[in-house]
Amino acid sequence: MMKQHNQSIIDNIWSHIEAGVYDREDPIQKLLFLFLWIPVFQASVDIWVDLTNNSRKRKDHKISLPTGCSPKFSYGTPEAFGTTDQLVVVDVDRVNNYLTNDYPNIDSMFTHTPPWFHNVASRLISQLGIRFDHITVGNVWNVFGHIQAHFTLYPPSPVDLLEIPPSPDDEESDYDTEDSHDEQQNEGAE
């Protein structure tokens, strides 16, 4: 998945950092990045997974698992391969009941920015006539620019800025520095 999906997105983000479109040190831009990119990235991964699971794989005589078909077909029709369905059936209503009872505010678990920011950014997206399901990796930076312009004209209050959590300096990922990005690029060129 890293080579087939993630690397192009990482390169896209880095090119916009290097071009000065996105300043990782600006707290508002960081929140806007999280607000837009997490759902866009998830939607992109969902598409990639669906495509991967529905694409026919090359026949491979070296492995015992079904090949020459899509993963979805092999799991969905085990009788075509002389076996039986071994998947465990899960009662969806029971799972939904657990989620409702144990996580009454489940939507807040998927909000990656402080409430004040999420509310303002959501309102701006709506006012611009943009739907989240229309934001893609290809146009997310345009949306970023439109919303960033609003925050430049109408900056948040200092009290709101206190709600922005600091970045953990000691937990850097492989892509937190320009040097590590350059190293990743050089590895790919070899």
MIKEPA-106434 format. One record per residue (C-alpha): x, y, z. Coordinates in Angstrom, 1 decimal. Layout:
BEGIN
       x       y       z
       X       Y       Z
...
END
This chain:
BEGIN
       x       y       z
     0.0     0.0     0.0
     2.9     2.4     0.8
     4.3     2.3    -2.7
     1.0     2.0    -4.6
    -1.0     4.6    -2.7
     0.6     6.6     0.1
     3.9     7.7    -1.5
     2.1     9.8    -4.2
     0.1    11.5    -1.5
     3.1    12.1     0.7
     4.9    13.6    -2.4
     1.8    15.8    -3.0
     1.9    17.2     0.6
     5.7    17.7     0.5
     5.5    19.6    -2.8
     3.0    22.0    -1.2
     5.1    22.4     1.9
     8.2    23.2    -0.2
     6.2    25.6    -2.4
     5.1    27.5     0.8
     1.4    26.7     0.3
     1.3    24.9     3.7
     3.2    26.0     6.8
     3.4    23.2     9.3
     4.4    25.6    12.0
     1.2    27.7    11.7
    -1.3    26.4    14.2
    -4.4    27.4    12.1
    -2.9    25.8     8.9
    -2.1    22.7    10.9
    -5.8    22.4    12.1
    -7.0    23.1     8.6
    -4.7    20.4     7.2
    -6.1    17.9     9.7
    -9.7    19.0     9.1
    -9.3    18.5     5.3
    -6.7    15.8     4.8
    -7.8    13.1     7.3
   -11.2    12.6     5.6
    -9.6    13.0     2.1
    -6.9    10.5     2.9
    -9.4     8.0     4.3
   -11.7     8.3     1.2
    -8.7     7.8    -1.0
    -7.7     4.7     1.0
   -11.2     3.4     0.8
   -11.2     3.7    -3.0
    -7.8     2.0    -3.2
    -8.9    -0.9    -1.0
   -12.1    -1.4    -3.0
   -10.1    -1.4    -6.3
    -7.5    -3.8    -4.8
   -10.2    -6.2    -3.5
   -12.1    -6.2    -6.8
    -9.1    -6.5    -9.2
    -8.2    -9.9   -10.6
    -4.8   -11.1    -9.4
    -2.3   -12.9   -11.5
    -2.3   -16.7   -11.3
     0.4   -17.9    -8.9
     1.1   -21.6    -8.6
     3.5   -21.2    -5.8
     0.9   -20.4    -3.1
    -2.0   -22.4    -1.8
    -4.5   -19.5    -1.6
    -6.8   -18.9    -4.6
    -5.2   -16.8    -7.4
    -6.2   -15.8   -10.8
    -9.3   -14.0    -9.4
   -10.1   -11.0    -7.2
    -9.9   -11.4    -3.4
   -13.6   -10.5    -3.2
   -14.5   -13.4    -5.5
   -12.3   -15.8    -3.6
   -13.8   -14.9    -0.2
   -17.3   -14.6    -1.6
   -17.4   -18.0    -3.5
   -15.4   -20.5    -1.5
   -17.2   -23.4    -3.2
   -15.5   -22.4    -6.5
   -12.3   -23.5    -4.8
   -13.5   -26.7    -3.2
   -13.8   -25.3     0.3
   -16.5   -23.9     2.6
   -17.3   -20.5     4.0
   -15.2   -20.1     7.2
   -16.0   -16.5     7.8
   -17.7   -15.6    11.1
   -21.0   -13.9    10.7
   -21.4   -10.9    12.9
   -24.8    -9.5    13.8
   -24.7    -5.9    12.6
   -27.6    -4.8    14.8
   -25.7    -6.1    17.9
   -22.6    -4.2    17.0
   -24.6    -1.0    16.4
   -26.3    -1.5    19.7
   -22.9    -1.7    21.5
   -21.7     1.4    19.7
   -24.8     3.3    20.6
   -24.7     2.3    24.3
   -20.9     2.4    24.8
   -20.1     5.4    22.6
   -23.0     7.8    22.7
   -20.9    10.6    21.3
   -19.1     8.5    18.6
   -19.1    11.4    16.1
   -16.7    13.3    18.3
   -14.2    10.5    18.1
   -13.8    11.2    14.4
   -13.3    15.0    14.9
    -9.6    15.7    14.7
    -9.8    19.4    15.5
   -11.1    21.4    18.5
   -14.9    22.0    18.4
   -14.6    25.7    17.7
   -12.4    25.1    14.6
   -14.5    22.2    13.4
   -17.6    24.3    13.6
   -16.1    27.3    11.8
   -14.5    25.2     9.1
   -17.6    23.1     8.5
   -19.7    26.3     8.2
   -17.2    27.7     5.7
   -17.2    24.5     3.6
   -21.0    24.7     3.5
   -21.0    28.4     2.6
   -18.6    27.8    -0.2
   -21.0    25.1    -1.5
   -18.4    22.4    -1.1
   -19.3    18.8    -0.1
   -16.7    16.7     1.6
   -17.4    13.8    -0.7
   -16.3    16.0    -3.6
   -13.0    16.9    -2.0
   -10.2    14.7    -3.4
    -6.4    14.5    -3.3
    -6.4    16.5    -6.6
    -8.4    19.5    -5.3
    -7.9    19.5    -1.6
    -5.3    22.3    -1.8
    -7.8    24.6    -3.6
   -10.2    24.1    -0.8
    -7.4    24.6     1.7
    -6.6    28.0     0.0
   -10.2    29.2     0.1
   -10.7    28.4     3.8
    -7.2    29.6     4.8
    -8.1    33.0     3.2
   -11.0    33.3     5.6
    -8.9    32.6     8.6
    -6.4    35.2     7.4
    -9.1    37.8     7.2
   -10.8    36.7    10.4
    -8.3    35.2    12.8
    -9.5    33.2    15.8
    -9.4    34.6    19.3
    -6.3    33.9    21.4
    -8.6    31.9    23.8
    -9.4    29.5    20.9
    -5.8    29.2    20.0
    -5.1    27.9    23.5
    -7.2    24.8    22.6
    -4.7    23.7    19.9
    -2.7    20.8    21.3
     1.0    21.0    20.9
     2.8    18.6    18.6
     4.7    15.9    20.4
     8.4    16.6    19.6
     9.6    13.3    20.7
     7.2    11.2    18.5
     8.4    12.1    15.0
     7.3     9.8    12.2
     9.4     8.9     9.2
     7.9    11.8     7.3
     8.2    14.6     9.9
    11.4    16.1     8.5
    12.5    17.3     5.1
    15.6    15.1     5.5
    13.6    11.9     6.0
    11.5    12.9     3.0
    14.6    13.3     0.9
    15.9     9.9     2.2
    12.6     8.3     1.1
    12.9     9.9    -2.3
    16.5     8.7    -2.7
    15.6     5.1    -1.6
    12.9     5.0    -4.3
    15.4     6.1    -7.0
    17.8     3.2    -6.3
END
